[in-house]
Amino acid sequence: MNLTSLTNKDWHARAAGVRYETRNFIDGGYGDAAAGGRFHVLNTATGQTFCRVSAGTGAGMRVARAGTEQAIG
């Protein structure tokens, strides 16, 4: 299939099937924020919520940093 031959309807169908990872990636795996918070990501063109993602906190960032430091020695 040639991507230039796709119609507008084809592209919308493909986009509808896309799923976004909304959890934090820390120390080799995905997980929700330790505090459980989430925030809205807005589509700036429409002002509508695009998705909600995990709201990382200082505690989560410390875990991420420790994992990075361990990985690089």
Beta strands, then each sheet from edge to edge (+ up, - down):
strand 1: 24-26
strand 2: 29-31
strand 3: 38-42
strand 4: 49-54
sheet 1: 1+ 2-
sheet 2: 3+ 4-
end
